[in-house]
Amino acid sequence: MITYLQVESLGKSFGERELFRDISFSVAENQRVGLIARNGTGKSTLMEIIAGRQRSDEGEVVFRRDLKVGYLEQNPTFRPGQTVLEACFREENETVRAIARYERALAGDDPGAMQEAISDMDRLKAWDYEQRCKQILSRLRIENFSQPVESLSGGQIKRVALAGVLIGEPDLLLLDEPTNHLDLEMTGWLEEYLSRSKTSLLMVTHDRYFLDRVCSDIVEIDGGKVYTYKGNYSYYLEKRQERIDAAASQLDKDRNIYRRELEWMRRQPQARAGKAQYRIDAFHDLKERVQGGRNEGNVRIEVKSSYIGKKIFEIKDLCKSFGEVRILDRFSYAFARYEKLGIIGENGTGKSTFIKMLMGLVEPDSGTIDIGQTVRFGYYSQEGLEFDDSMKVIDVVTRIADEITLSGGRRLSASQFLQHFLFPPEVQYNYVAKLSGGERRRLYLCTVLIGNPNFLILDEPTNDLDIMTLNILEEYLQGFDGCVMVVSHDRYFMDKVADHLLVFRGGGQIKDFPGNYSRYLEWKTAREAEEKALQTERHTADRQEQPSRHTTAPSPGRRRMTFKEKREFEALGEEIPRLEAEKATLEERISSGTLGIEELNADSTRIGELIGLIDEKSMRWLELSEIEG
């Protein structure tokens, strides 16, 4: 197996804070590796080091020679003034550089440079690059190619960056949270694309279904050590638990031995020299292992929820539009006590707007929202809380409450409560500016729960949270003694939390579905298959020719070519080889080195036209060939 990427003994610190040390792993040809670690352990920093965007303090990153590498950063940025199409033409892309060299050669008067540029265009298959750009952008629902990038939403910017990476067809993809800001349909498309692609992959993601269906290997960084699992996410969960159980069992044995050895050490002060020295050394090694024994360090969510009455809220004839874009059209809904409601739909269908109307942040055009008197909202917004970077972590919490009540009536100080959310005392007195994106999200979740809400509204809570925290949050929400409304593109999270869905379809259409996301997807897939079969049947019936009295009726489900289609099919069979022969002749002329610059330009232009014609006519020939002759 050919190694594409070798990471050797990497280490990185920021001041006194050590992110990681002595990290080593590799990615081989056809491997799809998912990287898993807790928030704050430097996953994004590690990806930036591998991509060459940052320097490590120690160690090295080695790529196979001439390897094409594509990198999707977590929060991509583009130069102001760039259009969508220009943003896809990234300078670090080899194909883009070849196109730039070709365009410079066209503008110049150097046959040698032109010959080299054409050779590179052929090698990289760059002639139809722009068309591929437009196809992938359209598939990602970016239709206005001349639109300035700065006018796009965060989700659209992520999709443009993703398109720019995929178009380059790299040998190795580095993806940092590729599904963030992608709706469920787009996530499914990317999942299928990567599964079919032969591209090797190293990615960081919290999307567990995505990990399960795309990855062949999992690399976990835990406690400063690297663990590799040869399998997908489900396999990783199984083997990780086995590792943890084995480590816990060994720790129990070590503790029992430690107690015996500690008694021996205390009883025999005279034996601390001479022949028992080996035993003393072994004792100190054992002590170090026991004291450094495994602590899972999981987030603990034990916040008490306030009493909630029978009346939650009732919506009647709610309407909302932005210009010609209709979000809600006379929508009515009565929320039940202890309901766990999921809201799904494509980006731009109004999910976040609907939540903001419930919270009183956006006014409806008409209709009423009647909220019960006992309802106490806890709102986790997609935008997140704007922290003051000059504040210390502990001050963020104490500004809201000095004490927090847990389930069971137990009370904790702000400092103790923060430790439940994996903020040890030394981190509590750090400035917010030093927190990672995931740590900021965890702190935000902490501030939402402090007020003991009985109705949690969570708008994209899974973005930037690590998998370990998500697992704990899911368990908490499943047992939450109140109501939950969640908007999320995380399919695994929705399956775990929501037992009832509102599906926003756009144009004010909202479907009420009684089930989780997986059941909805099954229903939707079956429904689409039925509709497609019905459309095919109607289309076939509409185009079916009436058999003449001199011919035999065609077999059901198939039709025969018309006379016109037969003539077209025969003509294409002659025309395509002729076009291919012309293309081959032109390529030979260009390669001869005897043409002047004007002839080279003309032949190159014609080759581009021929490629388009051959593709178009070949597709038509395939369509006709599928019809029974």
Secondary structure in CASP SS format (residue, H / E / C, confidence):
PFRMAT SS
TARGET T0000
AUTHOR 0000-0000-0000
METHOD secondary structure of the structure
MODEL  1
M C 1.00
I C 1.00
T E 1.00
Y E 1.00
L E 1.00
Q E 1.00
V E 1.00
E E 1.00
S E 1.00
L E 1.00
G E 1.00
K E 1.00
S E 1.00
F E 1.00
G C 1.00
E C 1.00
R E 1.00
E E 1.00
L E 1.00
F E 1.00
R E 1.00
D E 1.00
I E 1.00
S E 1.00
F E 1.00
S E 1.00
V E 1.00
A E 1.00
E C 1.00
N C 1.00
Q C 1.00
R E 1.00
V E 1.00
G E 1.00
L E 1.00
I E 1.00
A E 1.00
R C 1.00
N C 1.00
G C 1.00
T C 1.00
G C 1.00
K H 1.00
S H 1.00
T H 1.00
L H 1.00
M H 1.00
E H 1.00
I H 1.00
I H 1.00
A C 1.00
G C 1.00
R C 1.00
Q C 1.00
R C 1.00
S C 1.00
D C 1.00
E E 1.00
G E 1.00
E E 1.00
V E 1.00
V E 1.00
F E 1.00
R C 1.00
R C 1.00
D C 1.00
L C 1.00
K C 1.00
V E 1.00
G E 1.00
Y E 1.00
L E 1.00
E C 1.00
Q C 1.00
N C 1.00
P C 1.00
T C 1.00
F C 1.00
R C 1.00
P C 1.00
G C 1.00
Q C 1.00
T E 1.00
V H 1.00
L H 1.00
E H 1.00
A H 1.00
C H 1.00
F C 1.00
R C 1.00
E C 1.00
E C 1.00
N C 1.00
E H 1.00
T H 1.00
V H 1.00
R H 1.00
A H 1.00
I H 1.00
A H 1.00
R H 1.00
Y H 1.00
E H 1.00
R H 1.00
A H 1.00
L H 1.00
A H 1.00
G C 1.00
D C 1.00
D C 1.00
P H 1.00
G H 1.00
A H 1.00
M H 1.00
Q H 1.00
E H 1.00
A H 1.00
I H 1.00
S H 1.00
D H 1.00
M H 1.00
D H 1.00
R H 1.00
L H 1.00
K C 1.00
A C 1.00
W C 1.00
D C 1.00
Y H 1.00
E H 1.00
Q H 1.00
R H 1.00
C H 1.00
K H 1.00
Q H 1.00
I H 1.00
L H 1.00
S H 1.00
R H 1.00
L C 1.00
R C 1.00
I C 1.00
E C 1.00
N C 1.00
F C 1.00
S C 1.00
Q C 1.00
P E 1.00
V H 1.00
E H 1.00
S H 1.00
L C 1.00
S C 1.00
G H 1.00
G H 1.00
Q H 1.00
I H 1.00
K H 1.00
R H 1.00
V H 1.00
A H 1.00
L H 1.00
A H 1.00
G H 1.00
V H 1.00
L H 1.00
I H 1.00
G C 1.00
E C 1.00
P C 1.00
D C 1.00
L E 1.00
L E 1.00
L E 1.00
L E 1.00
D E 1.00
E C 1.00
P C 1.00
T C 1.00
N C 1.00
H C 1.00
L C 1.00
D C 1.00
L H 1.00
E H 1.00
M H 1.00
T H 1.00
G H 1.00
W H 1.00
L H 1.00
E H 1.00
E H 1.00
Y H 1.00
L H 1.00
S H 1.00
R H 1.00
S C 1.00
K C 1.00
T C 1.00
S E 1.00
L E 1.00
L E 1.00
M E 1.00
V E 1.00
T C 1.00
H C 1.00
D C 1.00
R H 1.00
Y H 1.00
F H 1.00
L H 1.00
D H 1.00
R H 1.00
V H 1.00
C C 1.00
S C 1.00
D E 1.00
I E 1.00
V E 1.00
E E 1.00
I E 1.00
D E 1.00
G C 1.00
G C 1.00
K E 1.00
V E 1.00
Y E 1.00
T E 1.00
Y E 1.00
K C 1.00
G C 1.00
N C 1.00
Y H 1.00
S H 1.00
Y H 1.00
Y H 1.00
L H 1.00
E H 1.00
K H 1.00
R H 1.00
Q H 1.00
E H 1.00
R H 1.00
I H 1.00
D H 1.00
A H 1.00
A H 1.00
A H 1.00
S H 1.00
Q H 1.00
L H 1.00
D H 1.00
K H 1.00
D H 1.00
R H 1.00
N H 1.00
I H 1.00
Y H 1.00
R H 1.00
R H 1.00
E H 1.00
L H 1.00
E H 1.00
W H 1.00
M H 1.00
R H 1.00
R H 1.00
Q C 1.00
P H 1.00
Q H 1.00
A H 1.00
R C 1.00
A C 1.00
G H 1.00
K H 1.00
A H 1.00
Q H 1.00
Y H 1.00
R H 1.00
I H 1.00
D H 1.00
A H 1.00
F H 1.00
H H 1.00
D H 1.00
L H 1.00
K H 1.00
E H 1.00
R H 1.00
V H 1.00
Q H 1.00
G C 1.00
G C 1.00
R C 1.00
N C 1.00
E C 1.00
G C 1.00
N C 1.00
V C 1.00
R C 1.00
I C 1.00
E C 1.00
V E 1.00
K C 1.00
S C 1.00
S C 1.00
Y C 1.00
I C 1.00
G C 1.00
K C 1.00
K C 1.00
I C 1.00
F E 1.00
E E 1.00
I E 1.00
K E 1.00
D E 1.00
L E 1.00
C E 1.00
K E 1.00
S E 1.00
F E 1.00
G C 1.00
E C 1.00
V E 1.00
R E 1.00
I E 1.00
L E 1.00
D E 1.00
R E 1.00
F E 1.00
S E 1.00
Y E 1.00
A E 1.00
F E 1.00
A C 1.00
R C 1.00
Y C 1.00
E C 1.00
K E 1.00
L E 1.00
G E 1.00
I E 1.00
I E 1.00
G E 1.00
E C 1.00
N C 1.00
G C 1.00
T C 1.00
G C 1.00
K H 1.00
S H 1.00
T H 1.00
F H 1.00
I H 1.00
K H 1.00
M H 1.00
L H 1.00
M C 1.00
G C 1.00
L C 1.00
V C 1.00
E C 1.00
P C 1.00
D C 1.00
S E 1.00
G E 1.00
T E 1.00
I E 1.00
D E 1.00
I E 1.00
G C 1.00
Q C 1.00
T C 1.00
V C 1.00
R C 1.00
F E 1.00
G E 1.00
Y E 1.00
Y E 1.00
S C 1.00
Q C 1.00
E C 1.00
G C 1.00
L C 1.00
E C 1.00
F C 1.00
D C 1.00
D C 1.00
S C 1.00
M C 1.00
K E 1.00
V H 1.00
I H 1.00
D H 1.00
V H 1.00
V H 1.00
T H 1.00
R C 1.00
I C 1.00
A C 1.00
D C 1.00
E E 1.00
I E 1.00
T E 1.00
L E 1.00
S C 1.00
G C 1.00
G C 1.00
R C 1.00
R E 1.00
L E 1.00
S E 1.00
A H 1.00
S H 1.00
Q H 1.00
F H 1.00
L H 1.00
Q H 1.00
H H 1.00
F C 1.00
L C 1.00
F C 1.00
P C 1.00
P H 1.00
E H 1.00
V H 1.00
Q H 1.00
Y C 1.00
N C 1.00
Y E 1.00
V H 1.00
A H 1.00
K H 1.00
L C 1.00
S C 1.00
G H 1.00
G H 1.00
E H 1.00
R H 1.00
R H 1.00
R H 1.00
L H 1.00
Y H 1.00
L H 1.00
C H 1.00
T H 1.00
V H 1.00
L H 1.00
I H 1.00
G C 1.00
N C 1.00
P C 1.00
N C 1.00
F E 1.00
L E 1.00
I E 1.00
L E 1.00
D E 1.00
E C 1.00
P C 1.00
T C 1.00
N C 1.00
D C 1.00
L C 1.00
D C 1.00
I H 1.00
M H 1.00
T H 1.00
L H 1.00
N H 1.00
I H 1.00
L H 1.00
E H 1.00
E H 1.00
Y H 1.00
L H 1.00
Q H 1.00
G C 1.00
F C 1.00
D C 1.00
G C 1.00
C E 1.00
V E 1.00
M E 1.00
V E 1.00
V E 1.00
S C 1.00
H C 1.00
D C 1.00
R H 1.00
Y H 1.00
F H 1.00
M H 1.00
D H 1.00
K H 1.00
V H 1.00
A C 1.00
D C 1.00
H E 1.00
L E 1.00
L E 1.00
V E 1.00
F E 1.00
R E 1.00
G E 1.00
G C 1.00
G C 1.00
Q E 1.00
I E 1.00
K E 1.00
D E 1.00
F E 1.00
P C 1.00
G C 1.00
N C 1.00
Y H 1.00
S H 1.00
R H 1.00
Y H 1.00
L H 1.00
E H 1.00
W H 1.00
K H 1.00
T H 1.00
A H 1.00
R H 1.00
E H 1.00
A H 1.00
E H 1.00
E H 1.00
K H 1.00
A H 1.00
L H 1.00
Q H 1.00
T H 1.00
E H 1.00
R H 1.00
H H 1.00
T H 1.00
A H 1.00
D H 1.00
R H 1.00
Q C 1.00
E C 1.00
Q C 1.00
P C 1.00
S C 1.00
R C 1.00
H C 1.00
T C 1.00
T C 1.00
A C 1.00
P C 1.00
S C 1.00
P C 1.00
G C 1.00
R C 1.00
R C 1.00
R E 1.00
M C 1.00
T C 1.00
F H 1.00
K H 1.00
E H 1.00
K H 1.00
R H 1.00
E H 1.00
F H 1.00
E H 1.00
A H 1.00
L H 1.00
G H 1.00
E H 1.00
E H 1.00
I H 1.00
P H 1.00
R H 1.00
L H 1.00
E H 1.00
A H 1.00
E H 1.00
K H 1.00
A H 1.00
T H 1.00
L H 1.00
E H 1.00
E H 1.00
R H 1.00
I H 1.00
S H 1.00
S C 1.00
G C 1.00
T C 1.00
L C 1.00
G C 1.00
I H 1.00
E H 1.00
E H 1.00
L H 1.00
N H 1.00
A H 1.00
D H 1.00
S H 1.00
T H 1.00
R H 1.00
I H 1.00
G H 1.00
E H 1.00
L H 1.00
I H 1.00
G H 1.00
L H 1.00
I H 1.00
D H 1.00
E H 1.00
K H 1.00
S H 1.00
M H 1.00
R H 1.00
W H 1.00
L H 1.00
E H 1.00
L H 1.00
S H 1.00
E C 1.00
I C 1.00
E E 1.00
G C 1.00
END
